[in-house]
Amino acid sequence: MKQYEINVDGQVYKVTLREISEEEATQVAKTSHEISPSEKPKSGGGKEVPAPMAGNILSVNVKTGDTVNAGDTLVILEAMKMENEIVSPIDGVVSSILVQSNQTVESGELLVVL
């Protein structure tokens, strides 16, 4: 285990990193991005909203079928002890929600499809 300090906008965070084997990395990648067939977006889906960073989903503020405007909060994502509002980039209707509260997500993982 190695310890590092990270400075983000003047705030210092201490982190500990553990190196994992390639096999562990492959296993984590497989399990963290799996979506059950019932949750997969239907073909012809609209605008995809990915996670901008890895973190934990604190809340999902919309339901499938909800109409949203650009700037409306879709999901609250906690990363580095900060709550980040993930907002709708466009006006639209929520067609799929691919996450739930208390779920851990990776950067780039799909959260919502409009």
MMTF fields as JSON, N, C-alpha, C and O atoms, coordinates in Angstrom:
{
  "mmtfVersion": "1.0.0",
  "mmtfProducer": "UNKNOWN",
  "numBonds": 455,
  "numAtoms": 456,
  "numGroups": 114,
  "numChains": 1,
  "numModels": 1,
  "chainsPerModel": [1],
  "groupsPerChain": [114],
  "chainIdList": ["A"],
  "bondAtomList": [4, 2, 8, 6, 12, 10, 16, 14, 20, 18, 24, 22, 28, 26, 32, 30, 36, 34, 40, 38, 44, 42, 48, 46, 52, 50, 56, 54, 60, 58, 64, 62, 68, 66, 72, 70, 76, 74, 80, 78, 84, 82, 88, 86, 92, 90, 96, 94, 100, 98, 104, 102, 108, 106, 112, 110, 116, 114, 120, 118, 124, 122, 128, 126, 132, 130, 136, 134, 140, 138, 144, 142, 148, 146, 152, 150, 156, 154, 160, 158, 164, 162, 168, 166, 172, 170, 176, 174, 180, 178, 184, 182, 188, 186, 192, 190, 196, 194, 200, 198, 204, 202, 208, 206, 212, 210, 216, 214, 220, 218, 224, 222, 228, 226, 232, 230, 236, 234, 240, 238, 244, 242, 248, 246, 252, 250, 256, 254, 260, 258, 264, 262, 268, 266, 272, 270, 276, 274, 280, 278, 284, 282, 288, 286, 292, 290, 296, 294, 300, 298, 304, 302, 308, 306, 312, 310, 316, 314, 320, 318, 324, 322, 328, 326, 332, 330, 336, 334, 340, 338, 344, 342, 348, 346, 352, 350, 356, 354, 360, 358, 364, 362, 368, 366, 372, 370, 376, 374, 380, 378, 384, 382, 388, 386, 392, 390, 396, 394, 400, 398, 404, 402, 408, 406, 412, 410, 416, 414, 420, 418, 424, 422, 428, 426, 432, 430, 436, 434, 440, 438, 444, 442, 448, 446, 452, 450],
  "bondOrderList": [1, 1, 1, 1, 1, 1, 1, 1, 1, 1, 1, 1, 1, 1, 1, 1, 1, 1, 1, 1, 1, 1, 1, 1, 1, 1, 1, 1, 1, 1, 1, 1, 1, 1, 1, 1, 1, 1, 1, 1, 1, 1, 1, 1, 1, 1, 1, 1, 1, 1, 1, 1, 1, 1, 1, 1, 1, 1, 1, 1, 1, 1, 1, 1, 1, 1, 1, 1, 1, 1, 1, 1, 1, 1, 1, 1, 1, 1, 1, 1, 1, 1, 1, 1, 1, 1, 1, 1, 1, 1, 1, 1, 1, 1, 1, 1, 1, 1, 1, 1, 1, 1, 1, 1, 1, 1, 1, 1, 1, 1, 1, 1, 1],
  "groupList": [{"groupName": "MET", "atomNameList": ["N", "CA", "C", "O"], "elementList": ["N", "C", "C", "O"], "formalChargeList": [0, 0, 0, 0], "bondAtomList": [1, 0, 2, 1, 3, 2], "bondOrderList": [1, 1, 2], "singleLetterCode": "M", "chemCompType": "L-PEPTIDE LINKING"}, {"groupName": "LYS", "atomNameList": ["N", "CA", "C", "O"], "elementList": ["N", "C", "C", "O"], "formalChargeList": [0, 0, 0, 0], "bondAtomList": [1, 0, 2, 1, 3, 2], "bondOrderList": [1, 1, 2], "singleLetterCode": "K", "chemCompType": "L-PEPTIDE LINKING"}, {"groupName": "GLN", "atomNameList": ["N", "CA", "C", "O"], "elementList": ["N", "C", "C", "O"], "formalChargeList": [0, 0, 0, 0], "bondAtomList": [1, 0, 2, 1, 3, 2], "bondOrderList": [1, 1, 2], "singleLetterCode": "Q", "chemCompType": "L-PEPTIDE LINKING"}, {"groupName": "TYR", "atomNameList": ["N", "CA", "C", "O"], "elementList": ["N", "C", "C", "O"], "formalChargeList": [0, 0, 0, 0], "bondAtomList": [1, 0, 2, 1, 3, 2], "bondOrderList": [1, 1, 2], "singleLetterCode": "Y", "chemCompType": "L-PEPTIDE LINKING"}, {"groupName": "GLU", "atomNameList": ["N", "CA", "C", "O"], "elementList": ["N", "C", "C", "O"], "formalChargeList": [0, 0, 0, 0], "bondAtomList": [1, 0, 2, 1, 3, 2], "bondOrderList": [1, 1, 2], "singleLetterCode": "E", "chemCompType": "L-PEPTIDE LINKING"}, {"groupName": "ILE", "atomNameList": ["N", "CA", "C", "O"], "elementList": ["N", "C", "C", "O"], "formalChargeList": [0, 0, 0, 0], "bondAtomList": [1, 0, 2, 1, 3, 2], "bondOrderList": [1, 1, 2], "singleLetterCode": "I", "chemCompType": "L-PEPTIDE LINKING"}, {"groupName": "ASN", "atomNameList": ["N", "CA", "C", "O"], "elementList": ["N", "C", "C", "O"], "formalChargeList": [0, 0, 0, 0], "bondAtomList": [1, 0, 2, 1, 3, 2], "bondOrderList": [1, 1, 2], "singleLetterCode": "N", "chemCompType": "L-PEPTIDE LINKING"}, {"groupName": "VAL", "atomNameList": ["N", "CA", "C", "O"], "elementList": ["N", "C", "C", "O"], "formalChargeList": [0, 0, 0, 0], "bondAtomList": [1, 0, 2, 1, 3, 2], "bondOrderList": [1, 1, 2], "singleLetterCode": "V", "chemCompType": "L-PEPTIDE LINKING"}, {"groupName": "ASP", "atomNameList": ["N", "CA", "C", "O"], "elementList": ["N", "C", "C", "O"], "formalChargeList": [0, 0, 0, 0], "bondAtomList": [1, 0, 2, 1, 3, 2], "bondOrderList": [1, 1, 2], "singleLetterCode": "D", "chemCompType": "L-PEPTIDE LINKING"}, {"groupName": "GLY", "atomNameList": ["N", "CA", "C", "O"], "elementList": ["N", "C", "C", "O"], "formalChargeList": [0, 0, 0, 0], "bondAtomList": [1, 0, 2, 1, 3, 2], "bondOrderList": [1, 1, 2], "singleLetterCode": "G", "chemCompType": "PEPTIDE LINKING"}, {"groupName": "THR", "atomNameList": ["N", "CA", "C", "O"], "elementList": ["N", "C", "C", "O"], "formalChargeList": [0, 0, 0, 0], "bondAtomList": [1, 0, 2, 1, 3, 2], "bondOrderList": [1, 1, 2], "singleLetterCode": "T", "chemCompType": "L-PEPTIDE LINKING"}, {"groupName": "LEU", "atomNameList": ["N", "CA", "C", "O"], "elementList": ["N", "C", "C", "O"], "formalChargeList": [0, 0, 0, 0], "bondAtomList": [1, 0, 2, 1, 3, 2], "bondOrderList": [1, 1, 2], "singleLetterCode": "L", "chemCompType": "L-PEPTIDE LINKING"}, {"groupName": "ARG", "atomNameList": ["N", "CA", "C", "O"], "elementList": ["N", "C", "C", "O"], "formalChargeList": [0, 0, 0, 0], "bondAtomList": [1, 0, 2, 1, 3, 2], "bondOrderList": [1, 1, 2], "singleLetterCode": "R", "chemCompType": "L-PEPTIDE LINKING"}, {"groupName": "SER", "atomNameList": ["N", "CA", "C", "O"], "elementList": ["N", "C", "C", "O"], "formalChargeList": [0, 0, 0, 0], "bondAtomList": [1, 0, 2, 1, 3, 2], "bondOrderList": [1, 1, 2], "singleLetterCode": "S", "chemCompType": "L-PEPTIDE LINKING"}, {"groupName": "ALA", "atomNameList": ["N", "CA", "C", "O"], "elementList": ["N", "C", "C", "O"], "formalChargeList": [0, 0, 0, 0], "bondAtomList": [1, 0, 2, 1, 3, 2], "bondOrderList": [1, 1, 2], "singleLetterCode": "A", "chemCompType": "L-PEPTIDE LINKING"}, {"groupName": "HIS", "atomNameList": ["N", "CA", "C", "O"], "elementList": ["N", "C", "C", "O"], "formalChargeList": [0, 0, 0, 0], "bondAtomList": [1, 0, 2, 1, 3, 2], "bondOrderList": [1, 1, 2], "singleLetterCode": "H", "chemCompType": "L-PEPTIDE LINKING"}, {"groupName": "PRO", "atomNameList": ["N", "CA", "C", "O"], "elementList": ["N", "C", "C", "O"], "formalChargeList": [0, 0, 0, 0], "bondAtomList": [1, 0, 2, 1, 3, 2], "bondOrderList": [1, 1, 2], "singleLetterCode": "P", "chemCompType": "L-PEPTIDE LINKING"}],
  "groupTypeList": [0, 1, 2, 3, 4, 5, 6, 7, 8, 9, 2, 7, 3, 1, 7, 10, 11, 12, 4, 5, 13, 4, 4, 4, 14, 10, 2, 7, 14, 1, 10, 13, 15, 4, 5, 13, 16, 13, 4, 1, 16, 1, 13, 9, 9, 9, 1, 4, 7, 16, 14, 16, 0, 14, 9, 6, 5, 11, 13, 7, 6, 7, 1, 10, 9, 8, 10, 7, 6, 14, 9, 8, 10, 11, 7, 5, 11, 4, 14, 0, 1, 0, 4, 6, 4, 5, 7, 13, 16, 5, 8, 9, 7, 7, 13, 13, 5, 11, 7, 2, 13, 6, 2, 10, 7, 4, 13, 9, 4, 11, 11, 7, 7, 11],
  "groupIdList": [1, 2, 3, 4, 5, 6, 7, 8, 9, 10, 11, 12, 13, 14, 15, 16, 17, 18, 19, 20, 21, 22, 23, 24, 25, 26, 27, 28, 29, 30, 31, 32, 33, 34, 35, 36, 37, 38, 39, 40, 41, 42, 43, 44, 45, 46, 47, 48, 49, 50, 51, 52, 53, 54, 55, 56, 57, 58, 59, 60, 61, 62, 63, 64, 65, 66, 67, 68, 69, 70, 71, 72, 73, 74, 75, 76, 77, 78, 79, 80, 81, 82, 83, 84, 85, 86, 87, 88, 89, 90, 91, 92, 93, 94, 95, 96, 97, 98, 99, 100, 101, 102, 103, 104, 105, 106, 107, 108, 109, 110, 111, 112, 113, 114],
  "secStructList": [7, 3, 3, 3, 3, 3, 3, 3, 6, 6, 3, 3, 3, 3, 3, 3, 3, 7, 7, 7, 7, 2, 2, 2, 2, 2, 2, 2, 2, 2, 2, 2, 1, 7, 7, 7, 4, 4, 4, 1, 7, 7, 6, 6, 7, 7, 7, 3, 3, 3, 7, 1, 1, 7, 3, 3, 3, 3, 3, 3, 7, 7, 7, 6, 6, 7, 3, 3, 7, 6, 6, 7, 3, 3, 3, 3, 3, 3, 3, 6, 6, 3, 3, 3, 3, 3, 3, 7, 1, 1, 1, 3, 3, 7, 7, 3, 3, 7, 7, 7, 6, 6, 7, 3, 3, 7, 6, 6, 7, 3, 3, 3, 3, 7],
  "xCoordList": [0.847, 0.0, 0.892, 1.887, 0.51, 1.248, 0.295, -0.888, 0.817, 0.007, 0.445, 1.635, -0.538, -0.286, -1.137, -2.139, -0.721, -1.536, -1.926, -1.1, -3.212, -3.722, -4.265, -5.019, -3.888, -4.353, -5.375, -5.042, -6.615, -7.686, -8.217, -8.853, -7.958, -8.418, -8.03, -8.833, -6.807, -6.32, -6.671, -6.161, -7.519, -7.898, -7.014, -6.951, -6.34, -5.442, -6.182, -6.799, -6.107, -6.708, -5.603, -4.721, -5.645, -4.7, -5.395, -6.504, -4.74, -5.303, -4.294, -3.083, -4.817, -3.994, -4.366, -5.545, -3.359, -3.581, -3.001, -1.93, -3.733, -3.265, -3.18, -4.153, -2.031, -1.857, -2.586, -2.481, -3.332, -4.055, -3.491, -2.886, -3.7, -3.205, -4.09, -5.192, -3.593, -4.374, -5.658, -6.697, -5.587, -6.771, -7.834, -9.014, -7.418, -8.358, -8.963, -10.159, -8.15, -8.638, -9.669, -10.679, -9.421, -10.367, -11.676, -12.751, -11.596, -12.796, -13.601, -14.824, -12.945, -13.632, -14.301, -15.446, -13.601, -14.163, -15.405, -16.381, -15.383, -16.535, -17.737, -18.849, -17.534, -18.66, -19.182, -20.367, -18.345, -18.808, -19.599, -20.287, -19.521, -20.221, -21.358, -21.971, -21.648, -22.715, -24.072, -24.291, -24.976, -26.341, -27.249, -27.053, -28.24, -29.124, -29.898, -30.123, -30.312, -31.011, -32.232, -32.538, -32.942, -34.138, -33.799, -34.656, -32.548, -32.149, -31.477, -31.291, -31.106, -30.4, -31.324, -32.504, -30.79, -31.611, -32.04, -31.288, -33.244, -33.734, -32.999, -32.511, -32.927, -32.237, -32.938, -34.147, -32.181, -32.742, -32.867, -33.571, -32.175, -32.226, -31.705, -31.054, -31.986, -31.596, -30.266, -29.283, -30.232, -29.008, -28.605, -29.395, -27.367, -26.846, -26.154, -25.429, -26.377, -25.745, -24.808, -25.263, -23.481, -22.518, -22.053, -22.232, -21.459, -20.846, -19.57, -18.732, -19.405, -18.199, -16.973, -15.837, -17.217, -16.133, -16.639, -17.847, -15.734, -16.115, -16.672, -16.251, -17.615, -18.177, -19.338, -19.538, -20.107, -21.276, -22.535, -22.566, -23.566, -24.849, -25.555, -25.871, -25.801, -26.527, -28.028, -28.775, -28.471, -29.9, -30.136, -29.335, -31.26, -31.726, -32.981, -33.957, -32.952, -34.021, -35.108, -36.006, -35.053, -36.048, -36.536, -35.936, -37.653, -38.198, -38.312, -38.364, -38.349, -38.561, -39.88, -40.897, -39.853, -41.047, -41.144, -41.964, -40.325, -40.342, -39.861, -38.943, -40.488, -40.03, -39.074, -39.385, -37.904, -36.899, -36.479, -36.576, -36.013, -35.477, -33.962, -33.426, -33.282, -31.834, -31.488, -32.058, -30.568, -30.168, -30.861, -30.443, -31.919, -32.577, -31.643, -30.932, -31.648, -30.795, -31.392, -32.549, -30.573, -30.993, -30.547, -31.32, -29.274, -28.642, -27.705, -27.108, -27.576, -26.559, -25.468, -25.721, -24.243, -23.092, -22.091, -21.645, -21.737, -20.74, -19.376, -19.185, -18.431, -17.061, -16.135, -16.312, -15.16, -14.207, -14.915, -14.529, -15.949, -16.717, -17.448, -17.81, -17.661, -18.422, -19.635, -19.542, -20.771, -21.977, -21.993, -21.899, -22.113, -22.11, -23.459, -23.916, -24.094, -25.357, -25.064, -24.345, -25.623, -25.515, -26.803, -27.887, -26.674, -27.84, -28.113, -27.236, -29.34, -29.742, -29.095, -29.184, -28.44, -27.823, -28.833, -28.538, -30.03, -31.045, -32.435, -32.622, -33.414, -34.811, -35.163, -34.751, -35.911, -36.267, -37.082, -37.554, -37.242, -37.984, -37.027, -36.257, -37.075, -36.2, -36.689, -37.806, -35.829, -36.223, -35.643, -36.248, -34.483, -33.871, -33.071, -32.414, -33.146, -32.302, -31.471, -32.011, -30.162, -29.269, -28.549, -27.69, -28.893, -28.26, -29.316, -30.475, -28.889, -29.775, -28.973, -27.742, -29.671, -29.004, -28.066, -28.335, -26.953, -25.92, -25.092, -24.332, -25.231, -24.433, -23.128, -23.109, -22.05, -20.766, -20.655, -20.959, -20.217, -20.064, -18.646, -17.953, -18.241, -16.943, -17.126, -18.229, -16.061, -16.083, -16.5, -15.951, -17.466, -17.932, -19.075, -19.672, -19.385, -20.496, -21.815, -22.016, -22.715, -23.996, -24.882, -25.008, -25.494, -26.388, -27.846, -28.693, -28.11, -29.474, -29.455, -28.487, -30.545, -30.718, -31.994, -33.046, -31.873, -33.018, -33.563, -34.53],
  "yCoordList": [-1.17, 0.0, 1.233, 1.309, 2.186, 3.438, 4.564, 4.531, 5.551, 6.696, 7.909, 8.119, 8.711, 9.917, 11.053, 10.826, 12.267, 13.45, 14.03, 14.166, 14.372, 14.982, 16.356, 16.491, 17.367, 18.733, 19.072, 19.095, 19.334, 19.697, 21.06, 21.192, 22.056, 23.424, 23.882, 24.491, 23.585, 24.027, 23.116, 23.308, 22.139, 21.18, 19.94, 19.359, 19.531, 18.382, 17.144, 17.151, 16.076, 14.793, 13.751, 13.704, 12.914, 11.812, 10.549, 10.231, 9.834, 8.609, 7.477, 7.695, 6.283, 5.088, 4.253, 4.004, 3.82, 3.021, 1.637, 1.467, 0.647, -0.734, -1.204, -1.115, -1.696, -2.218, -3.55, -4.396, -3.73, -4.982, -5.686, -5.065, -6.987, -7.78, -7.526, -6.99, -7.915, -7.745, -8.566, -8.143, -9.73, -10.582, -9.882, -9.904, -9.256, -8.509, -7.341, -7.075, -6.644, -5.499, -5.945, -5.271, -7.076, -7.604, -7.972, -7.687, -8.603, -9.001, -7.782, -7.775, -6.759, -5.532, -4.876, -4.433, -4.808, -4.183, -4.924, -4.296, -6.246, -7.038, -6.813, -6.623, -6.83, -6.728, -5.309, -5.13, -4.293, -2.932, -2.353, -1.347, -2.957, -2.402, -3.274, -2.958, -4.367, -5.241, -4.596, -4.018, -4.714, -4.221, -5.379, -6.028, -5.644, -6.759, -6.456, -5.289, -7.491, -7.268, -6.377, -5.617, -6.452, -5.619, -4.145, -3.288, -3.832, -2.447, -1.817, -0.6, -2.628, -2.08, -1.161, -1.467, -0.022, 0.865, 0.189, -0.583, 0.489, -0.053, 0.618, 1.741, -0.087, 0.496, 1.772, 1.918, 2.683, 3.965, 4.911, 5.917, 4.59, 5.436, 6.826, 7.035, 7.751, 9.133, 9.501, 8.776, 10.617, 11.183, 10.394, 10.236, 9.901, 9.167, 10.131, 11.027, 9.948, 10.782, 9.893, 9.092, 10.031, 9.207, 9.876, 11.079, 9.08, 9.61, 10.348, 9.786, 11.593, 12.341, 11.886, 12.204, 11.135, 10.662, 9.463, 9.245, 8.692, 7.567, 8.086, 9.132, 7.351, 7.75, 6.867, 5.789, 7.339, 6.617, 7.407, 8.626, 6.719, 7.359, 7.585, 6.631, 8.847, 9.166, 9.12, 8.617, 9.654, 9.626, 9.738, 10.307, 9.177, 9.308, 10.169, 9.788, 11.327, 12.316, 12.264, 13.106, 11.297, 11.175, 9.737, 8.824, 9.555, 8.227, 8.07, 9.059, 6.834, 6.575, 7.22, 7.063, 7.947, 8.622, 10.081, 10.812, 10.529, 11.932, 12.831, 12.477, 13.992, 15.014, 15.923, 16.39, 16.173, 17.017, 18.14, 18.026, 19.219, 20.345, 20.352, 19.816, 20.951, 21.083, 21.761, 22.801, 21.188, 21.751, 21.128, 21.36, 20.336, 19.652, 18.581, 17.914, 18.419, 17.418, 16.034, 15.785, 15.128, 13.75, 12.845, 12.03, 13.005, 12.115, 12.941, 13.911, 12.553, 13.131, 12.077, 10.959, 12.459, 11.562, 12.085, 13.228, 11.251, 11.641, 11.15, 9.965, 12.088, 11.746, 12.605, 13.821, 11.992, 12.697, 13.545, 14.685, 12.976, 13.604, 14.873, 15.702, 15.018, 16.162, 15.63, 14.633, 16.305, 15.934, 16.692, 17.919, 15.94, 16.522, 16.279, 15.14, 17.352, 17.217, 16.87, 17.597, 15.754, 15.374, 15.844, 15.351, 16.807, 17.479, 17.028, 16.505, 17.241, 16.913, 17.889, 19.103, 17.36, 18.248, 18.812, 19.775, 18.208, 18.611, 18.531, 17.937, 19.14, 18.905, 17.523, 17.171, 16.739, 15.408, 14.623, 15.148, 13.339, 12.404, 11.301, 10.793, 10.931, 9.883, 8.545, 8.115, 7.885, 6.591, 5.421, 4.349, 5.602, 4.528, 5.12, 6.152, 4.441, 4.775, 3.533, 2.461, 3.68, 2.529, 2.376, 1.506, 3.215, 3.163, 3.273, 3.593, 2.999, 3.154, 3.718, 3.716, 4.191, 4.747, 3.723, 2.522, 4.227, 3.426, 2.568, 1.711, 2.79, 2.044, 2.786, 4.016, 2.047, 2.625, 2.604, 1.594, 3.722, 3.806, 4.247, 4.88, 3.903, 4.291, 5.481, 5.733, 6.207, 7.318, 6.813, 5.828, 7.48, 7.107, 6.104, 5.855, 5.531, 4.569, 5.297, 6.391, 4.702, 5.346, 5.386, 4.399, 6.544, 6.737, 6.751, 6.04, 7.597, 7.834, 7.99, 8.491, 7.55, 7.796, 8.615, 8.271, 9.714, 10.598, 10.348, 10.991],
  "zCoordList": [0.0, 0.0, 0.0, 0.721, -0.822, -0.87, -0.49, -0.829, 0.212, 0.598, -0.198, -0.433, -0.613, -1.386, -0.829, -0.152, -1.125, -0.858, -2.205, -3.107, -2.322, -3.539, -3.175, -2.212, -3.934, -3.709, -4.79, -5.975, -4.387, -5.309, -4.892, -3.846, -5.7, -5.423, -4.013, -3.307, -3.621, -2.322, -1.166, -0.062, -1.383, -0.336, -0.484, -1.568, 0.574, 0.539, 1.033, 2.098, 0.232, 0.582, 0.675, -0.182, 1.71, 1.833, 1.33, 1.76, 0.423, -0.131, -0.002, 0.01, 0.093, 0.12, -1.092, -1.342, -1.849, -3.041, -2.845, -2.263, -3.346, -3.315, -4.757, -5.505, -5.137, -6.494, -6.594, -5.706, -7.694, -7.901, -9.122, -9.996, -9.166, -10.292, -11.513, -11.396, -12.672, -13.895, -13.825, -14.332, -13.202, -13.048, -12.205, -12.554, -11.085, -10.245, -11.01, -10.892, -11.791, -12.565, -13.584, -13.786, -14.228, -15.215, -14.535, -15.063, -13.37, -12.64, -12.211, -12.35, -11.696, -11.274, -12.473, -12.375, -13.605, -14.806, -15.275, -15.686, -15.221, -15.663, -14.755, -15.246, -13.449, -12.525, -12.382, -12.102, -12.562, -12.32, -13.477, -13.303, -14.651, -15.801, -16.308, -17.328, -15.613, -16.061, -15.77, -14.706, -16.75, -16.607, -16.967, -17.994, -16.13, -16.433, -17.709, -18.027, -18.448, -19.723, -19.59, -20.509, -18.459, -18.298, -18.119, -18.334, -17.725, -17.507, -18.717, -18.753, -19.713, -20.863, -21.649, -21.819, -22.138, -22.925, -24.219, -24.813, -24.637, -25.894, -27.052, -26.924, -28.185, -29.335, -29.759, -29.58, -30.316, -30.715, -29.545, -29.627, -28.432, -27.245, -27.564, -28.588, -26.706, -26.94, -26.341, -26.493, -25.665, -25.096, -23.853, -22.922, -23.85, -22.703, -21.746, -22.179, -20.449, -19.424, -18.615, -17.799, -18.84, -18.116, -16.819, -16.626, -15.947, -14.726, -15.119, -15.824, -14.68, -15.023, -14.22, -14.573, -13.133, -12.271, -11.493, -11.397, -10.942, -10.099, -8.774, -8.281, -8.208, -6.925, -6.531, -7.09, -5.554, -5.051, -5.363, -5.198, -5.809, -6.079, -4.746, -4.035, -4.411, -3.178, -3.402, -2.564, -4.553, -4.847, -6.343, -7.084, -6.763, -8.134, -8.044, -7.398, -8.691, -8.505, -9.568, -9.563, -10.478, -11.54, -11.624, -11.057, -12.352, -12.614, -14.13, -14.861, -14.589, -16.001, -16.413, -15.738, -17.53, -18.027, -17.627, -18.183, -16.671, -16.249, -17.387, -18.127, -17.513, -18.446, -17.69, -16.594, -18.282, -17.635, -18.57, -19.792, -17.972, -18.733, -18.586, -17.617, -19.535, -19.448, -18.124, -17.795, -17.37, -16.086, -14.887, -13.752, -15.109, -13.994, -13.429, -14.18, -12.109, -11.468, -11.666, -11.328, -12.225, -12.448, -11.306, -10.802, -10.902, -9.928, -9.056, -9.523, -7.787, -6.906, -6.751, -6.3, -7.136, -7.096, -6.075, -6.169, -5.098, -4.107, -4.573, -4.846, -4.659, -5.022, -4.17, -4.098, -3.532, -2.678, -1.627, -1.368, -1.032, 0.047, -0.382, 0.453, -1.694, -2.201, -2.96, -3.676, -2.797, -3.523, -4.841, -4.866, -5.948, -7.287, -7.943, -8.036, -8.398, -9.106, -10.552, -11.238, -11.02, -12.422, -13.072, -12.76, -13.984, -14.539, -15.965, -16.652, -16.386, -17.746, -18.726, -18.544, -19.768, -20.752, -21.751, -22.458, -21.809, -22.788, -22.171, -21.109, -22.855, -22.51, -23.048, -24.153, -22.29, -22.779, -21.79, -20.782, -22.1, -21.264, -20.841, -21.656, -19.569, -19.045, -19.596, -19.308, -20.4, -20.965, -20.184, -20.15, -19.555, -18.759, -17.604, -17.739, -16.475, -15.327, -15.057, -14.783, -15.136, -15.072, -13.741, -13.598, -12.765, -11.447, -10.366, -10.629, -9.144, -7.988, -6.818, -6.838, -5.818, -4.638, -4.016, -4.025, -3.472, -2.806, -3.745, -3.295, -5.05, -6.021, -6.289, -6.338, -6.461, -6.827, -8.349, -8.985, -8.93, -10.383, -10.74, -9.943, -11.936, -12.469, -13.389, -13.873, -13.631, -14.565, -15.938, -16.433, -16.554, -17.882, -17.89, -18.938, -16.745, -16.672, -16.9, -16.373, -17.678, -17.971, -16.737, -16.012, -16.511, -15.39, -15.835, -15.295, -16.851, -17.309, -18.824, -19.396, -19.472, -20.901, -21.061, -20.523, -21.82, -22.072, -23.466, -23.875]
}
